[in-house]
């Protein structure tokens, strides 16, 4: 039977503070958008059932804090990710320049077995702002960067208007599926029928 | 010790992971064969690994995440089970048979999530049950992680507005109640943690607590994401309850962090509408809490909001945000850097929200001055940096120093800066003026401006000439010079006042600055002179002495230049004298021009002793004098006589020769027929020839070979010039003689080859040839010269 592992796809969204990570996720999962800025604390996921090529999957989408001071416990949740989404704001140059940092940070911390081919997707968000008049990162520039990093798929999105969000996540799903799961092949050395009986009991409280 | 600690920790983590993997392996087998009993057994054993007390929060989080991933699969299995007909209520009972409480509660939360989804019981009941049950874990780390698990799995199942779990009545408050309760419990666990364990590990514990903070803060994020939490609910329930918890926990770390969280996770509109409540909480926090950081984060957020759109400004006005914030700041007595940071934030805020209320901005600065008063010059690097930020804010906002000059407290704040920083700020101000091409057009404004940037204008009394980098100093003074050039008013009266004001200030600058600052002032003044002259120079009909006249300006300049010679810059002073003389010449002011020339001559005689400087000066004098037309015969004779005298007395023969033949031009001015004295021209040229001869002989004597013929060729060119100009004294014969002389010199056996002389002569000859071929009068004139 199909392993449960393959039915669950884990996606991590990274990017600077305020680029719209939470909004993109909310737009995709709940079809809701709020103009208010609310910082994210720690990491947090929403799930969505998706159908892809006649099969049902559960997307587990992890939204993260863009502000470092709200990421006090570290990034253990990167582990086992199937796809990493890098988001920047097309109206803020710095957020684009930081994509490299986010990508490298992810590769170091998540240490996927084949970093060269680990699936990323880049989203240039907030294309709706000011009718596009305030944008400072051109589509060409963004695509050039994506091409230089091993042809990362690129989407221009507006979480506010829902523009391209569906298409982007479809691509994210597709790429997450392509990622070979890193099953930590585990074989018990002995078949421990009783299960319990481990010598190491924690001292102190018995809870 | 520490190293062993971390090594041990790695070992414990590895052991934990191994145990977790082993049990999840069996759990998976059970899941694959739909064996519920075994699935529960192995999942409980797997979760037992989370009972460890040996891991730091970071490592524990790693273990927790692995368990978390496994629990997602278990959750999917539970869902399948219910679809296969297993009662969710039975499942909810069944998992409670797990032997240990921690695994039991994790399983309970996991099933609870499925339970809510099944809608067989109201979400609020299940949630209430779960949040109560979690009280069973009182160990802080384990409790915090368990509760954050609960928060995580329940997040998308809260009975929020529009959610499918929304019940009949008042359900949003159930959701809020649930999260608040979980938050309160977590905060208690978190705060209590500091009192557990030996006191010598306090530092380590504080670090661990800090790592755990996001688990607590996350609840606030969850609250902010609940759609049903509208402004009313936030104001009436959420904020008061959260603040109550924050204030009552009396814990520095928690208070600082949670205040920051409140500010960051809830929307700006909410903050504006609850400013009283929020600001009211600050005084109740522990004295050690770093209020200024939190407050400035609030103000930064609000200023960004204000800057985002003009439409939100009425909100700010309506709640009187400015006065509330400025009152809140007034109180705390804290470190200087903190005070300034706060005022800087408040000022940024004010500038965004009330761009038209300069009085507010001034109030902020005034309050800052009051708070800093008595502290003297501030030398704390962080604080001075903040003051620069504070003072730069109005410049950036208005792009106009004039606006800043209207802020009466602006200079007072600047007073607090130490000398280097004061200079930095002054430079920032000048740069702003340059960048925006700000017009500063009244003497009052100039006065205020120079008062502001006085750090660059004069040495302060406190530090007698500190070690300053030469290049930095030059750059600094150059920027002052550029600034002086930019001060302008088209009204001559006002412009003259500006010049007087600038002069007053720069004269205090001392010997090092004057050479930089006097020239621009001079040229500004001469510009005014030209302007007056352009206006037809209506000589004031009433003889009104107070009116600005070129005479008056020249008088001022004369005095200014005198200060330069006093500071050992005689060459510069001489140049400026000549500039003024020429300007006076253009104004037909003979006595003034004569005065400047006399001054230049005195400088030459008394102050300029270096021979190279003399050469440069004499050529400047000759050049200027040649252009002067204002002098009567007598004056001109005197000045010319002196100039030729100086020329002949230069130290080196070649220099003498060149200066003397240059003097020939003093007797031949093209456009003035009364200034054409062919005889004296010839006298100069002959004298130059004699000197060249002497130079030649000296060179021969010294080196035993013929010296350069360069000087002769140069003189030949002068002959040709005057010949062409029609000076009757310059004859073909004389030219012919000179050419032969040169040829002989060059062909003599002892001549040293000199390619540049050869080339010069060849060009000169070609020129004569060319003029011959031109035909017409010129050709005729040249005809008799044989080449």
Interface residues (C-beta under 8 A of the other chain):
Chain A: X1 X4 X5 X7 X8 X32 X34 X36 X37 X38 X39 X40 X41 X42 X44 X45 X46 X47 X58 X60 X65 X67 X69 X70 X71 X72 X73 X74 X76 X77 X79 X80 X184 X186 X187 X188 X192 X195 X196 X198 X200 X202 X203 X204 X205 X206 X207
Chain B: X15 X19 X21 X22 X23 X24 X25 X26 X28 X31 X32 X41 X42 X45 X51 X52 X53 X54 X57 X58 X61 X62 X64 X65 X66 X69 X72 X73 X76 X77 X100 X101 X102 X136 X137 X138 X139 X142 X152 X155 X156 X210 X211 X212 X213 X214 X215 X217 X218 X220 X221 X224 X225 X227 X260 X261 X264 X265 X266 X267 X268 X269
